[in-house]
Amino acid sequence: MFSYKWLEGKHSKANLEVIPDIEAQPVDALLIPVGTEIDTLGQLSTIEQRMLQHLDVEIASQEHIIPQLQANIHGAKP
């Protein structure tokens, strides 16, 4: 059984730079505009290309096994 007593105090000992919420200073958010019209199509195209490359590699890695599997299937028939 796992003892949670072992974990007590580990997070506070490991991170010595913890600042309590009372002392923390607010930080202004930095907004960066990002275009989505052109980039989304480019990203989809890239994802599709990577998926096709992955499938091509997977098929190529299995091509040498196919004849062996076919022989096993034909040999196993009564």
N, C-alpha and C positions, 0 to 999 in steps of 0.2 A: 504494500500500500504506500502511496506517495505522501510524504509529510510536507504540509504547507508551512510548517514552522521554519523549515530550511530557507524558504523564500522571504520570510519576514525581514524587512529592512534592507534587502539586497538592492532594490531600485534606488533608494535614497543614498546608499553608500556608493553605488557605482557612478551616479551622476551628481557630482559635487557642484555643478553650476546651475542648479535649479533655483529659479527666482520665484518667490511666493507671489501670488496674484496681486497682493496689495502693493508690492514694490515694482511690479512690471509696468513699463511705460507703453502707451498705445503706439501702434505703428500704422502709418498711413498705407492703405492698399495701393499698389501700383497696377493700374489697368493697362494692358497692352492690347490694342485692337488687332484682331486676327480675321483675315478674310476667309470666308468659307465657300464662296461660290466656285472659284477655280480650284482651290486646294482640295476640296472634297472629291472632285472628279479625279484629280491626280492621285490622291490617296487610294481611292477605290481601284483605279487602274493598277497601281503598284501592288495592292493586296491581291488582286486577281492574278497578276503575273507571278507573284511569289507562290500562290496556291498552285498554279499550273506547273511551275518549276518543281515544287514539292511532289506533285503527283507524277510528273515525268521521272523524277529520281526514284520514287517508290516503285513505279512500274518497271523501270530498268533494273532495279535491284532484284526483282522477282522473276525476270525473264529466264534466268538459268534454272530456276526451280520448276517452272511450268512443265517441261518435258518429263521430269522425274515424277511429278504428281500425276500426270496423265498415264505414265507407265504403271504407277502404283494402282490407279483406278482400274485400268484395263486388266492388270494382273490379278486384282482382287475379285473380279466378276466370276461367278460360278459357271 
